[in-house]
Amino acid sequence: SSRRVEKETAENYEPTIIPKSPAEGTAIVDIMKTKPVFANLEPEVVQLVMNVMKKQVLQKGANLTFSGIEDENFYILLEGEVEDATNNITYKSGDCWAELELMYATGNTATTTVKSDTAVVFSIDRTTYRSVVMHKSIKKRQLREELLSRVGFLKGMSHDEMLTLADALQEDDYKDGDQLITYGSEGQFMYIIMEG
C-alpha cells in the first residue's frame, strides 16, 4: 500500500531496532551504499535504516514475493541464492533489489523463490524507510533552527526564513588541526559548530 507518512507521525516515530551481528550490520551498510537511493543519506541515517531492517532465514523453495501481489520492500540477500522467475534474474549473496519501492509504488509483483538450501534476507518496507528518513531530517532541522535562533544578527528573521536557512546549511566534518578561518582573509562562509 502507499500509505503516506505524515510529519506528525515521523516526528513521534520510535524505531524498533532489530539486533544484528557486527558482520551482518557492516555487510548490509556496504551493500546499501551501492544504491543511489542511499547515496545522499547521512551515515547515521544509513545506520538507522540498517538497524530497523528485518531478517528472514528462508528454506529452499520458499517464496519471498509473489506475482500479482504488490510488494513495497527493499531486499538485501546476505547469504544464498534467490530466483526472480518473473524477470529471469538470479540474485546471489551480496545482491539487493527493489530499492525504488522505498520511494515509489512501482508495482513490483515478481515471484522470487529461494534456490539455495537456505537464504538470509534483510528487508525494509516503504513506510518504515520514510519514517526513519523523515524522523532524522525533522530532528536535524529542529536542532539547526534552534542553533540559528541563538545567532544575534539572525534574530530579525521570520520563522519561514529561519527554516529556509536551516535547510540550506551544509554539514562538514573537520579534524583536529584543520584550519577554518584565516586571519585577514575575506570570509565566505558562516560556521556553526554542531558538535565538538
Phi, psi and chi 1 to 4 in degrees:
 res  aa     phi    psi   chi1   chi2   chi3   chi4
   1 SER       -  158.1   82.5      -      -      -
   2 SER  -107.4   59.8   57.9      -      -      -
   3 ARG   -64.3  139.0  -65.4  171.8  -68.7 -152.5
   4 ARG   -90.8  134.7 -162.8  179.8  134.5  129.2
   5 VAL   -89.9  114.6  176.2      -      -      -
   6 GLU   -84.1  154.4  -60.6  -65.1  -28.0      -
   7 LYS   -57.1  -44.0 -178.8 -178.8  175.7 -159.5
   8 GLU   -62.4  -40.9 -174.6  177.1  -47.4      -
   9 THR   -62.5  -45.3  -57.4      -      -      -
  10 ALA   -65.5  -38.4      -      -      -      -
  11 GLU   -61.6  -37.9  -79.3  179.4  -34.8      -
  12 ASN   -95.0    6.1  -60.7  -40.6      -      -
  13 TYR   -63.5  129.1  176.7   70.3      -      -
  14 GLU  -117.5  104.7  -72.5  -63.8  -31.8      -
  15 PRO   -66.1  143.3   21.7  -28.6      -      -
  16 THR   -93.9  110.2  -58.7      -      -      -
  17 ILE   -80.6  127.1  -54.3  -59.6      -      -
  18 ILE  -107.6  115.2  -60.4  170.1      -      -
  19 PRO   -58.0  141.4  -18.5   29.2      -      -
  20 LYS  -139.7  155.3  -66.2  163.7 -171.9   67.6
  21 SER   -71.2  156.9   71.9      -      -      -
  22 PRO   -55.8  -38.6  -26.4   34.7      -      -
  23 ALA   -65.3  -41.8      -      -      -      -
  24 GLU   -63.1  -46.9  -73.0  173.8  -25.3      -
  25 GLY   -58.5  -46.2      -      -      -      -
  26 THR   -62.6  -45.6  -60.7      -      -      -
  27 ALA   -62.2  -43.8      -      -      -      -
  28 ILE   -61.3  -47.9  -68.4  167.6      -      -
  29 VAL   -62.2  -43.0  168.4      -      -      -
  30 ASP   -61.1  -40.5  -71.9  -14.6      -      -
  31 ILE   -68.9  -42.0  -66.5  166.2      -      -
  32 MET   -58.7  -37.9  -74.1  170.0   55.7      -
  33 LYS   -64.1  -14.1  -71.9  178.8 -178.5  176.1
  34 THR   -81.5   -7.4   67.1      -      -      -
  35 LYS  -108.8  132.1  -65.4  -63.4  179.9 -179.4
  36 PRO   -56.5  -30.8  -25.0   33.2      -      -
  37 VAL   -60.3  -23.5   72.8      -      -      -
  38 PHE  -102.4   -7.8  -59.0  106.3      -      -
  39 ALA   -60.1  -37.5      -      -      -      -
  40 ASN   -96.4    3.4  -68.4  -37.2      -      -
  41 LEU   -80.3  143.2  -65.5  179.6      -      -
  42 GLU   -68.8  150.6  -65.0  172.2   -3.2      -
  43 PRO   -52.3  -37.2  -26.6   33.8      -      -
  44 GLU   -67.3  -30.9   65.8 -169.8   38.0      -
  45 VAL   -73.8  -42.9  177.1      -      -      -
  46 VAL   -58.8  -42.6  172.1      -      -      -
  47 GLN   -61.8  -42.3 -170.2   70.9   30.0      -
  48 LEU   -68.0  -40.0 -174.7   54.3      -      -
  49 VAL   -58.8  -44.9  168.6      -      -      -
  50 MET   -60.5  -42.6  178.5  -83.0  -64.9      -
  51 ASN   -62.9  -29.2  -76.7  -25.8      -      -
  52 VAL   -95.1   -3.0  -59.6      -      -      -
  53 MET   -66.2  141.0  -68.8 -175.3   94.1      -
  54 LYS   -90.8  143.7  -64.2  176.1 -177.8  168.6
  55 LYS  -105.6  137.4  179.2  179.5 -178.5  177.1
  56 GLN  -130.4  134.8  -64.1  179.0   62.8      -
  57 VAL  -111.9  114.3  178.8      -      -      -
  58 LEU  -114.1  148.2  -57.6  166.1      -      -
  59 GLN   -93.2  160.8  -57.2  -57.7  -48.0      -
  60 LYS   -51.8  133.4 -175.2  173.1 -171.1  166.6
  61 GLY    90.6  -13.8      -      -      -      -
  62 ALA   -70.3  141.5      -      -      -      -
  63 ASN   -93.0  134.0  -73.1  -31.9      -      -
  64 LEU   -89.5  -44.1 -170.5   58.6      -      -
  65 THR  -134.3  163.3   59.3      -      -      -
  66 PHE  -127.5  138.6  -62.1   90.4      -      -
  67 SER   -60.8  136.6 -177.6      -      -      -
  68 GLY    89.6  -10.7      -      -      -      -
  69 ILE  -114.0  114.3  -60.5  174.1      -      -
  70 GLU   -63.1  137.6 -170.4  173.2  -39.3      -
  71 ASP  -122.5  138.8 -175.1   50.4      -      -
  72 GLU  -119.4   31.2   62.0  175.4   36.6      -
  73 ASN  -108.5  151.9  -69.3  -64.9      -      -
  74 PHE  -103.4  136.7  165.2   67.5      -      -
  75 TYR  -121.5  143.4  -63.7   96.4      -      -
  76 ILE  -125.2  125.1  -68.0  178.5      -      -
  77 LEU   -97.4  109.2  180.0   60.5      -      -
  78 LEU   -87.1  -34.8 -137.7   51.5      -      -
  79 GLU  -144.0  142.5  -64.6  173.9   21.1      -
  80 GLY   102.5 -162.6      -      -      -      -
  81 GLU  -142.5  132.4 -163.0  169.4  -75.2      -
  82 VAL  -127.7  133.8  172.7      -      -      -
  83 GLU  -106.1  133.6 -178.2 -178.8   67.5      -
  84 ASP  -100.2   95.0  174.1  -14.5      -      -
  85 ALA   -68.6  -29.5      -      -      -      -
  86 THR   -64.1  -43.6  -51.9      -      -      -
  87 ASN  -106.3    5.9  -61.9  -56.4      -      -
  88 ASN    55.5   52.1 -162.0   27.5      -      -
  89 ILE  -125.9  140.2  -61.0  169.4      -      -
  90 THR  -114.4  122.8  -60.5      -      -      -
  91 TYR   -94.2  137.8  -61.3  107.7      -      -
  92 LYS  -119.4  169.8  -61.5 -176.9 -176.1  -59.9
  93 SER   -47.3  130.3  -63.3      -      -      -
  94 GLY    95.0   -7.5      -      -      -      -
  95 ASP   -86.1  157.6  -73.7  -18.2      -      -
  96 CYS  -142.6  158.0   58.8      -      -      -
  97 TRP  -156.2  164.9   64.2   95.3      -      -
  98 ALA    70.3   29.7      -      -      -      -
  99 GLU   -64.8  -27.4   64.7  -83.3    4.5      -
 100 LEU   -67.8  -21.3  -70.0 -180.0      -      -
 101 GLU   -62.6  -23.0  -69.6  -58.0  -39.5      -
 102 LEU   -70.9  -25.9  -61.8  175.8      -      -
 103 MET  -103.8  -37.3  -54.3  -60.2  -69.8      -
 104 TYR  -135.9  157.7  -42.8  103.1      -      -
 105 ALA   -88.7   88.3      -      -      -      -
 106 THR   -84.4   -8.8   63.1      -      -      -
 107 GLY    81.3   33.3      -      -      -      -
 108 ASN   -61.1  112.2 -179.4   21.7      -      -
 109 THR  -129.9   31.5   60.7      -      -      -
 110 ALA   -75.9  154.9      -      -      -      -
 111 THR   -95.7  122.7  -64.2      -      -      -
 112 THR  -119.4  134.1   52.7      -      -      -
 113 THR  -132.2  139.4  -52.9      -      -      -
 114 VAL   -70.7  127.4  176.0      -      -      -
 115 LYS  -104.2  -25.3  -71.6  -63.9  170.9 -166.1
 116 SER   -84.5  173.3   52.0      -      -      -
 117 ASP   -56.9  -43.4  -71.4  -22.7      -      -
 118 THR  -141.4  162.7   60.7      -      -      -
 119 ALA  -141.2  137.0      -      -      -      -
 120 VAL  -108.1  115.3  177.5      -      -      -
 121 VAL  -123.9  136.0 -179.3      -      -      -
 122 PHE  -113.4  143.6  -72.4   86.7      -      -
 123 SER  -145.9  158.6   64.3      -      -      -
 124 ILE  -141.7  138.8 -174.6  169.9      -      -
 125 ASP   -91.0  163.9   65.5   86.7      -      -
 126 ARG   -58.9  -44.9 -177.8 -178.6  -46.7  126.7
 127 THR   -64.1  -44.0  -58.3      -      -      -
 128 THR   -64.4  -44.6  -57.9      -      -      -
 129 TYR   -58.0  -49.9  172.8   78.6      -      -
 130 ARG   -63.5  -38.3  -72.6 -178.8  175.7  179.0
 131 SER   -63.4  -43.9  -65.9      -      -      -
 132 VAL   -60.7  -50.9  166.8      -      -      -
 133 VAL   -64.9  -45.1  172.6      -      -      -
 134 MET   -66.3  -41.2  -81.1 -175.2   72.9      -
 135 HIS   -58.1  -48.8  173.7   75.2      -      -
 136 LYS   -64.6  -41.1  -80.0  -64.8 -168.3 -175.4
 137 SER   -69.8  -36.0  118.6      -      -      -
 138 ILE   -65.7  -45.0  -72.1  167.6      -      -
 139 LYS   -62.2  -42.8  -66.3  -64.6 -179.6 -164.9
 140 LYS   -65.1  -41.2  179.4  159.5  -87.2 -168.1
 141 ARG   -62.7  -42.7 -174.3 -175.9 -149.5 -163.9
 142 GLN   -62.5  -42.3  -71.1  170.3  -18.0      -
 143 LEU   -63.1  -45.4  173.3   63.8      -      -
 144 ARG   -63.4  -41.9  -71.5  176.7  173.2  179.8
 145 GLU   -62.5  -41.9 -175.9 -176.1    6.1      -
 146 GLU   -62.6  -43.9  180.0 -172.5  -34.1      -
 147 LEU   -64.0  -43.7  -70.7  170.1      -      -
 148 LEU   -65.1  -33.4  -71.6  171.7      -      -
 149 SER   -66.7  -17.1   70.6      -      -      -
 150 ARG   -87.4   -8.7  -64.6 -176.0 -155.2  160.6
 151 VAL   -83.2  116.5  178.1      -      -      -
 152 GLY   -51.3  -50.7      -      -      -      -
 153 PHE   -73.4   -4.5   69.7   89.0      -      -
 154 LEU   -99.0   -4.9  -61.0  177.3      -      -
 155 LYS   -60.6  -24.0  -70.2 -155.5 -174.7  -78.3
 156 GLY   -80.9   -3.3      -      -      -      -
 157 MET   -76.1  147.8  -66.5  177.9   79.5      -
 158 SER   -73.1  166.9   71.6      -      -      -
 159 HIS   -60.0  -44.1 -179.8   70.0      -      -
 160 ASP   -63.5  -40.7  -73.6  -17.2      -      -
 161 GLU   -64.4  -39.1  -69.2  169.9  -31.5      -
 162 MET   -64.4  -42.6 -166.1   69.6   77.8      -
 163 LEU   -64.5  -40.2  -71.6  178.3      -      -
 164 THR   -61.4  -43.9  -59.4      -      -      -
 165 LEU   -65.7  -41.0 -176.3   56.4      -      -
 166 ALA   -60.1  -40.9      -      -      -      -
 167 ASP   -69.8  -27.1  -70.5  -20.7      -      -
 168 ALA   -82.0  -15.6      -      -      -      -
 169 LEU   -61.3  139.9  -69.1  177.5      -      -
 170 GLN  -114.6  135.9  -66.1 -178.6   -2.1      -
 171 GLU   -95.9  134.2 -151.1  168.4  -64.8      -
 172 ASP  -130.6  150.5  -74.6  -42.8      -      -
 173 ASP  -104.8  137.4  -67.1  -37.0      -      -
 174 TYR  -126.7  147.7  -63.8   95.0      -      -
 175 LYS   -99.3  161.4  -65.0 -179.1  -85.6  -87.9
 176 ASP   -53.8  127.3 -171.0   24.2      -      -
 177 GLY    98.2  -14.1      -      -      -      -
 178 ASP   -65.7  139.3  -74.0   -9.1      -      -
 179 GLN   -96.4  123.6 -170.3  168.0    5.9      -
 180 LEU   -98.0  -42.0  -57.7  179.3      -      -
 181 ILE  -129.2  134.5  -58.4  168.8      -      -
 182 THR  -111.0  125.9  -55.8      -      -      -
 183 TYR   -56.3  131.1 -179.3   77.0      -      -
 184 GLY    90.6  -12.8      -      -      -      -
 185 SER   -89.1  155.6   66.2      -      -      -
 186 GLU   -74.8  131.6 -174.7  176.2  -41.3      -
 187 GLY   -75.2  137.8      -      -      -      -
 188 GLN  -117.4  -16.7  -65.0 -178.7  -10.4      -
 189 PHE  -132.3  156.8  -59.4  100.5      -      -
 190 MET  -108.1  129.9  175.8  176.9   82.8      -
 191 TYR  -106.3  137.8  -66.3   94.4      -      -
 192 ILE  -126.9  123.0  -62.1  173.2      -      -
 193 ILE   -82.4  115.9  -61.3  171.1      -      -
 194 MET   -88.8  -32.4  -56.2  -88.9  -65.9      -
 195 GLU  -156.0  138.5 -171.8  178.3  -48.1      -
 196 GLY   113.1      -      -      -      -      -
